[in-house]
Amino acid sequence: MTDTTYGFDTLQIHAGARPDPATGARNTPIYQSTAYVFRDADHAAKLFNLEEVGYIYSRLTNPTVAVLQERIATLEGGVGAVCCSSGHAAQIMALFPIMQPGRNVVVSTRLYGGTVTQFSQTIKRFGWSAKFVDFDDPKAVAAAIDDDTRAVFCEAVANPGGHITDLDAISAVSDAAGIPLIVDNTTATPYLCRPIEHGATLVVHSTTKYLTGNGSVTGGCVVDSGKFDWKANDKFPSLSQPEPAYHGTVFADTFGPMAFTFHGIAIGLRDLGMTMNPQAAHYTLMGTETLSLRMDRHVANAEKIAQWLEADDRVDYVTYAGLKSSPYNHLVAKICPKGASALFTFAVKGGYEACVKLVDSLEIFSHVANLGDTRSLIIHSASTTHRQLTAEQQEAAGAGPNVVRVSIGLEDVNDLIADLDQALSKASA
Ligand SMILES: *Cc1c(COP(=O)(O)O)cnc(C)c1O
């Protein structure tokens, strides 16, 4: 079922799924199979030639994973999606078809700490590089783009601070330069924000977080809007010219708006092997079915807790964009009208020492490196997720030593506030 005229609540349960043709099983089975029998030699040849779509080998495609791909693509308003083993894998899978040695990507300073490290260090080994820019300033983004820039990358609602990116302003800049905008929509989810409607070319996810929603499996996804014209200039030869890694196929000619998705499967997954397994797809499919219900509660709890923290004397400031005091508050209505998600930071009076005491004193909140769980989570970013960053990078990312990051869960909000209250008392004693 892919009829996008249905409402979000219907699509999050049904998109991509149909009763199992062999057994009638109503829930999508976990197709725990590595390979698929070809009807005959001609069928096999057609599949390998990409003349017919079907299943060959689960490094490339798997029926359970395919349902999740169609579901996330539908929820994001894209034409196709490729799932992979983690959010970090999704970022490499998004860049792989459009980058080459010597090319660069212009990225926001406000990103998940692991992404800052991936972009500032690891991608250099592929001959790629990243330029970090303050995305609150679209002119600075435009100024950073040069002849070798092949993409612009940001998070819709940024981890850890919950800052909102003005995607319309940024996509105007990437459009003018003739390059794609890649938006990490992990923190907002397609229920709160639909980056493609604001001009994104590709949307990446760590499905590990809210899409699965209960901290059980890692996974990632790249969604293609199908709207980018890869042939408009000569910057994207893997898509617009004969691709030597697939016996000279011109993906943009053969697959039209599905070029990026087919490239991701036929070459990205085939050669990089960052495949999502069907068990993970199953857990994430179950998560997507309740996404809107969970996000509404995550947002309601986060709003109450952010307001309570902001009014508390033991707290210096709270970064939640849903607060009237936030410099990003005016972007909520435009970018994420159903709420600013449930991830934000707050600064504790007493600095590093008080943060460590706070984290150790909480009873309901868990001290973990994750977000988007049913459970409320807290982490001291400067000593963990953002530890590899310089002091300057930590400040730019909103993860200074006096700051803790919370991911507000689905528990009773009064219990969460009471827990923060007792732990703040111990931290400031
Ligand atoms: C967690 C996270 C990632 C990385 O995802 P993994 O599934 O852990 O590889 C990327 N971006 C954001 C915003 C994240 O929160």
PDBQT file of the ligand as one rigid body, heavy atoms in Angstrom, charges set to zero:
ROOT
HETATM    1  C1  LIG A 501      22.883   8.651  16.421  1.00  0.00    +0.000 C 
HETATM    2  C2  LIG A 501      22.946   9.612  15.332  1.00  0.00    +0.000 A 
HETATM    3  C3  LIG A 501      23.639   9.344  14.151  1.00  0.00    +0.000 A 
HETATM    4  C4  LIG A 501      24.422   8.075  13.952  1.00  0.00    +0.000 C 
HETATM    5  O1  LIG A 501      23.552   6.985  13.918  1.00  0.00    +0.000 OA
HETATM    6  P1  LIG A 501      23.985   5.498  14.342  1.00  0.00    +0.000 P 
HETATM    7  O2  LIG A 501      22.763   4.691  14.086  1.00  0.00    +0.000 OA
HETATM    8  O3  LIG A 501      24.389   5.553  15.782  1.00  0.00    +0.000 OA
HETATM    9  O4  LIG A 501      25.143   5.135  13.454  1.00  0.00    +0.000 OA
HETATM   10  C5  LIG A 501      23.608  10.287  13.154  1.00  0.00    +0.000 A 
HETATM   11  N1  LIG A 501      22.942  11.451  13.293  1.00  0.00    +0.000 NA
HETATM   12  C6  LIG A 501      22.258  11.740  14.400  1.00  0.00    +0.000 A 
HETATM   13  C7  LIG A 501      21.533  13.038  14.510  1.00  0.00    +0.000 C 
HETATM   14  C8  LIG A 501      22.233  10.841  15.468  1.00  0.00    +0.000 A 
HETATM   15  O5  LIG A 501      21.558  11.143  16.589  1.00  0.00    +0.000 OA
ENDROOT
TORSDOF 0
